[in-house]
Structure formats: C-alpha cells, structure tokens
Amino acid sequence: MTDPINPTRRSILTAGAAALALGGLSATRTAAQATNAVSAPQGRRMLGALEVSAIGLGVQNHSRTFHTTIPNRAEMHKIVRTAVDQGVTFIDTAEVYGPHESERILGEATGTIRDQIQIATKFGFNVDLETGEWAPGLISDPSHIKRAVEGSLQRLRTDRIDLLYQHRVDPTVPIEDVAGAVRDLMDEGKVLHWGLSEMGPNTLRRAHAELPVAAVQNEYSMLWRGPENGLLALCAELGIGFVPFSPLGYGFLTGAIDMGTSFAPGDFRANTSRMDPEHREANLALVELVKAWATRKNAAPGQIALAWLMAQGPSIVPIPGTTQMPHLLENNAARDVSFSQAELAELNAQVAAIDVQGARMPPMVAEWSDVEAPAQG
C-alpha cells in the first residue's frame, strides 16, 4: 500500500520540469571559478557583479505547491521575512509562477525590507500580460519583454529588478535582440543585472558578448549533474555566476520520497521518469549516500546536498524553495556544513559512482532546454 506525499512535507522549487569524474575535477573547477570571481564578504557570493547571500530562497510554490494546495498567504510572507532575518537576501520568482501570483506574494512580503534584498524574476513564457493566462510557446520579442518587466515591477511593488532572467530561449528571436531590450531597461534603471536559464552554450557566449551576463540558472543537484558537462566551466571562464534550481532534486534528496511514495494528481514529479518505481529504486542510492553523510556530519540529508552544491564553486548559489518554516530553517543551516578537501574528494567520487536512472523532465518540457537562439538576420 502506498501513501501520498503529505502536504506538510518538503516542497522544493521547480521551473516547470557527464558525471563528476573524481575529487580532483571539483578542485580544478573551483580554482577556475575563483580566478574570475570578485571577492564577497563571509556568507555572501558574487553572481557576476551582483552580491547575494550564499544561499537563496525560491518562492515559486508560494502560490501553489507540488501537491496543488494553496499555501496560507500570511505564512508565506512570514517565511520570506524570516529568511531575510537569517541573512538570506536573494529571492527568486518569475512571471509564470502562478502565473503572476508568486510575484504578488513576494511584493506584499518585502515592501518594508526591499532595500535589504536582491530580487530575481524572469520573462519568456507566453503569459498574457493582463490576465496571466498561460498559453503554449515562448515569447521574447523586445517589446513584449519591456511590457512584461513593467508588469513584474508592479506586482513586486518595486522600482527595479536586481536580476532579470530570460526564462527559456525563444527560438525565433536572436539573443542580441533580447540583450538590447534588457540594455534599454538597464538604461532606465529598471533592471540592474541579467541572466539566462537552460540556454545553449553558444547562446550564452553571444549573450555575454552583447551584454555581460551575471548568472545562469539551470537545474543542478546530485540528482541532475548535467551542468558538469561543460556549462560550469563555461560560466567560470566568462565570470558568470551559477544558480542551481531544484538543488534538492524536487525534495528527493531530503529523504522525503521513498518506494512507498505516490504523487498527487498534477504533481510535476509524477511525470518525470526518474521518479518511476523502476528508476526510483536505483536513484535511492543517492538518498542513502546523503543520509550516511548526514550522520557523519551531524546534519540533515538535505543540508548535505546543499552544502555539496556550494562546495562545487565559489559562485554557485542554490535557491531551495519551501512553504514550510522548519524546512526553511533547515535549508539555511546548510551554510554551516563544510567539507575538508579530503572529504569533498571522497563525496564527489561517491556521487559520481551513482548512475542516475530516468529523465529529469517530461519530453515536452525538455524541448525548452539547451536551445540556441537564431542568428541575427
């Protein structure tokens, strides 16, 4: 008999939907990133020229959780403010989350603390600017970008966006045109830094050449190590920060999911084959690994997964999301978990030895990743 996931259990950020060789690879990558990094105070990190907290907070699910429940709005405000009180000042949202509602909730929560935080939001999905209705396709037409940002500013109750991402690459719009629209917004003081998410590597190079990119936001965790296949090295080369979404593998790496877990209707995770029972059983080796290290380091499994990510480079800033106060406090405490060089080499080798089974997202969602923007005409 299976039990559905309890809605009071962990809820982690999702954006819709080449293994690490040995410890020496991590050390090489860390050194490469340090070469281009600007130093930041203790507990802070640099995303390009943007200084943020070493760990962030994703608020996608503050409008609707994986379990399709609607969280208490006042409690979501409290979670945001508690995060800031604890020094977590980098908060991530998007126009498509809700749609629109996640931005509204964040704006309500941060009115009196706006100058203490760095807000990241995103454009790029085909969301009606007035109604918030989400239609198929992607849209990064320059005029649309500017109108989308005006809507985000209103919902966030702010006069500027610290970090604006193109959420997914529009295959019909040259990235130079996108950069031009963002530059205009920067000239107006409405956007301070920009980034891309799940883009192809050539598009990242072109974007950075046109207008320096502060950060890339892609999925990255022990459960999905795709960025290690060249993308992290490219970001280090260009001096671009890296923001892993779903750093806890949609809750998997916390130990909240086992072979007895079933998913609520509409839960994104039910449509990812790595959660299918035949794949989940093999992937649970990762959960056993983080549990073993949690015992060894007197920490929680999720804290090990987050600390491991932060140890992969000085410009890596994970953004775990949650709607539960205990999970917020647990995630934030991952900053206190550290590894010696020998421990990190050992853990890297153990993670690399586990062959994750199944796809990270449904095929339709996967089509939006690693897309190269067209050349300018």
NORKAMO-V255340 format. One record per backbone hydrogen bond with DSSP energy under -0.5 kcal/mol. NH is the residue of the N-H (numbers start at 1). CO is the residue of the C=O. E is the energy in kcal/mol with one decimal. If there is no record, write none. Layout:
BEGIN
nh=NH co=CO e=E
nh=NH co=CO e=E
END
This chain:
BEGIN
nh=3 co=260 e=-1.9
nh=5 co=262 e=-1.4
nh=9 co=6 e=-2.7
nh=25 co=22 e=-1.5
nh=26 co=22 e=-0.9
nh=27 co=23 e=-1.7
nh=28 co=24 e=-2.2
nh=29 co=25 e=-2.6
nh=30 co=26 e=-2.8
nh=31 co=27 e=-2.1
nh=32 co=28 e=-2.0
nh=33 co=29 e=-2.4
nh=34 co=30 e=-2.3
nh=35 co=31 e=-1.4
nh=36 co=32 e=-0.9
nh=36 co=33 e=-0.7
nh=37 co=33 e=-1.1
nh=44 co=41 e=-2.2
nh=45 co=52 e=-2.8
nh=47 co=50 e=-3.3
nh=48 co=46 e=-0.7
nh=50 co=47 e=-2.3
nh=51 co=49 e=-0.6
nh=52 co=45 e=-2.9
nh=54 co=43 e=-2.0
nh=56 co=318 e=-3.1
nh=57 co=90 e=-2.3
nh=58 co=320 e=-1.7
nh=59 co=92 e=-2.4
nh=62 co=59 e=-1.5
nh=63 co=60 e=-1.1
nh=65 co=69 e=-2.4
nh=68 co=65 e=-2.0
nh=71 co=69 e=-0.7
nh=76 co=72 e=-1.8
nh=77 co=73 e=-2.0
nh=78 co=74 e=-1.9
nh=79 co=75 e=-2.2
nh=80 co=76 e=-2.1
nh=81 co=77 e=-2.3
nh=82 co=78 e=-2.6
nh=83 co=79 e=-2.4
nh=84 co=80 e=-2.1
nh=85 co=81 e=-2.3
nh=86 co=82 e=-1.6
nh=87 co=84 e=-1.9
nh=88 co=83 e=-2.8
nh=89 co=87 e=-1.0
nh=91 co=89 e=-0.7
nh=91 co=118 e=-2.4
nh=92 co=57 e=-2.8
nh=93 co=120 e=-2.6
nh=95 co=122 e=-1.8
nh=97 co=94 e=-1.0
nh=98 co=96 e=-0.9
nh=100 co=95 e=-2.6
nh=101 co=99 e=-0.6
nh=102 co=97 e=-2.0
nh=103 co=97 e=-0.5
nh=104 co=100 e=-1.8
nh=105 co=101 e=-2.6
nh=106 co=102 e=-2.2
nh=107 co=103 e=-2.6
nh=108 co=104 e=-2.3
nh=109 co=105 e=-1.7
nh=110 co=106 e=-1.4
nh=111 co=107 e=-0.5
nh=113 co=110 e=-0.8
nh=114 co=110 e=-0.6
nh=116 co=113 e=-2.0
nh=117 co=114 e=-1.3
nh=118 co=89 e=-3.4
nh=120 co=91 e=-2.7
nh=121 co=163 e=-1.9
nh=123 co=165 e=-2.0
nh=124 co=125 e=-0.5
nh=126 co=137 e=-1.6
nh=127 co=125 e=-2.2
nh=128 co=133 e=-3.1
nh=132 co=128 e=-1.7
nh=135 co=126 e=-2.9
nh=135 co=133 e=-0.7
nh=139 co=124 e=-2.8
nh=144 co=141 e=-0.6
nh=145 co=141 e=-2.5
nh=146 co=142 e=-1.9
nh=147 co=143 e=-1.7
nh=148 co=144 e=-2.9
nh=149 co=145 e=-2.4
nh=150 co=146 e=-1.7
nh=151 co=147 e=-1.8
nh=152 co=148 e=-2.2
nh=153 co=149 e=-2.8
nh=154 co=150 e=-1.8
nh=155 co=151 e=-2.4
nh=156 co=152 e=-2.8
nh=157 co=153 e=-0.7
nh=157 co=154 e=-0.7
nh=158 co=153 e=-2.0
nh=161 co=190 e=-2.3
nh=162 co=119 e=-0.7
nh=162 co=160 e=-0.5
nh=163 co=119 e=-1.9
nh=164 co=193 e=-2.3
nh=165 co=121 e=-2.5
nh=165 co=163 e=-0.5
nh=166 co=195 e=-1.9
nh=167 co=123 e=-3.9
nh=167 co=165 e=-0.8
nh=171 co=169 e=-0.6
nh=173 co=170 e=-1.4
nh=177 co=174 e=-0.9
nh=178 co=174 e=-1.5
nh=179 co=175 e=-2.8
nh=180 co=176 e=-1.9
nh=181 co=177 e=-1.9
nh=182 co=178 e=-2.2
nh=183 co=179 e=-2.6
nh=184 co=180 e=-2.0
nh=185 co=181 e=-1.8
nh=186 co=182 e=-2.3
nh=187 co=183 e=-2.6
nh=188 co=184 e=-1.2
nh=189 co=186 e=-1.6
nh=190 co=185 e=-2.2
nh=191 co=185 e=-1.0
nh=192 co=161 e=-2.5
nh=193 co=161 e=-0.5
nh=195 co=164 e=-2.3
nh=196 co=215 e=-1.4
nh=197 co=166 e=-1.2
nh=198 co=217 e=-0.6
nh=200 co=371 e=-2.4
nh=204 co=200 e=-1.7
nh=205 co=201 e=-2.1
nh=206 co=202 e=-2.4
nh=207 co=203 e=-2.7
nh=208 co=204 e=-2.5
nh=209 co=205 e=-2.0
nh=210 co=206 e=-1.7
nh=211 co=207 e=-2.7
nh=214 co=194 e=-2.9
nh=215 co=194 e=-0.9
nh=216 co=241 e=-2.0
nh=217 co=196 e=-2.4
nh=218 co=216 e=-0.6
nh=218 co=243 e=-0.9
nh=220 co=245 e=-1.5
nh=221 co=224 e=-2.3
nh=228 co=225 e=-1.9
nh=229 co=226 e=-2.4
nh=230 co=228 e=-1.2
nh=232 co=227 e=-2.5
nh=234 co=230 e=-2.0
nh=235 co=231 e=-2.6
nh=236 co=232 e=-2.3
nh=237 co=233 e=-2.4
nh=238 co=234 e=-2.0
nh=239 co=235 e=-0.9
nh=239 co=236 e=-0.5
nh=240 co=235 e=-2.9
nh=241 co=214 e=-2.7
nh=242 co=315 e=-2.8
nh=243 co=216 e=-3.2
nh=244 co=242 e=-0.6
nh=245 co=218 e=-2.0
nh=249 co=246 e=-1.9
nh=252 co=249 e=-1.8
nh=253 co=248 e=-2.1
nh=254 co=251 e=-1.3
nh=255 co=252 e=-1.4
nh=256 co=251 e=-1.0
nh=261 co=258 e=-1.6
nh=262 co=3 e=-1.6
nh=267 co=264 e=-2.3
nh=270 co=267 e=-1.6
nh=271 co=268 e=-1.8
nh=272 co=269 e=-1.5
nh=273 co=271 e=-0.5
nh=274 co=359 e=-1.7
nh=275 co=272 e=-2.1
nh=276 co=273 e=-1.3
nh=279 co=276 e=-1.3
nh=280 co=276 e=-3.6
nh=281 co=277 e=-1.7
nh=283 co=279 e=-2.3
nh=284 co=280 e=-1.7
nh=285 co=282 e=-1.5
nh=286 co=283 e=-1.9
nh=287 co=283 e=-0.6
nh=288 co=284 e=-2.3
nh=289 co=285 e=-1.8
nh=290 co=286 e=-2.5
nh=291 co=287 e=-2.2
nh=292 co=288 e=-2.1
nh=293 co=289 e=-2.2
nh=294 co=290 e=-2.1
nh=295 co=291 e=-2.0
nh=296 co=292 e=-1.9
nh=297 co=293 e=-2.4
nh=298 co=294 e=-0.7
nh=298 co=295 e=-0.6
nh=299 co=294 e=-2.5
nh=304 co=300 e=-1.6
nh=305 co=301 e=-1.9
nh=306 co=302 e=-2.2
nh=307 co=303 e=-2.8
nh=308 co=304 e=-2.4
nh=309 co=305 e=-1.6
nh=310 co=306 e=-2.3
nh=311 co=307 e=-1.6
nh=312 co=309 e=-1.8
nh=313 co=310 e=-0.9
nh=316 co=313 e=-1.2
nh=317 co=242 e=-2.5
nh=317 co=315 e=-0.5
nh=319 co=244 e=-1.7
nh=322 co=58 e=-0.8
nh=328 co=324 e=-1.9
nh=329 co=325 e=-2.3
nh=330 co=326 e=-2.0
nh=331 co=327 e=-3.0
nh=332 co=328 e=-2.6
nh=333 co=329 e=-1.5
nh=334 co=331 e=-1.7
nh=335 co=332 e=-1.5
nh=336 co=333 e=-2.0
nh=337 co=334 e=-1.5
nh=344 co=340 e=-2.8
nh=345 co=341 e=-2.2
nh=346 co=342 e=-2.1
nh=347 co=343 e=-2.9
nh=348 co=344 e=-3.0
nh=349 co=345 e=-2.0
nh=350 co=346 e=-1.9
nh=351 co=347 e=-2.7
nh=352 co=348 e=-2.5
nh=353 co=349 e=-1.2
nh=354 co=351 e=-1.4
nh=355 co=353 e=-0.6
nh=356 co=354 e=-0.9
nh=365 co=362 e=-0.6
nh=366 co=362 e=-2.5
nh=367 co=363 e=-1.4
nh=368 co=365 e=-1.9
nh=369 co=366 e=-1.9
nh=370 co=198 e=-1.6
nh=371 co=198 e=-0.9
END
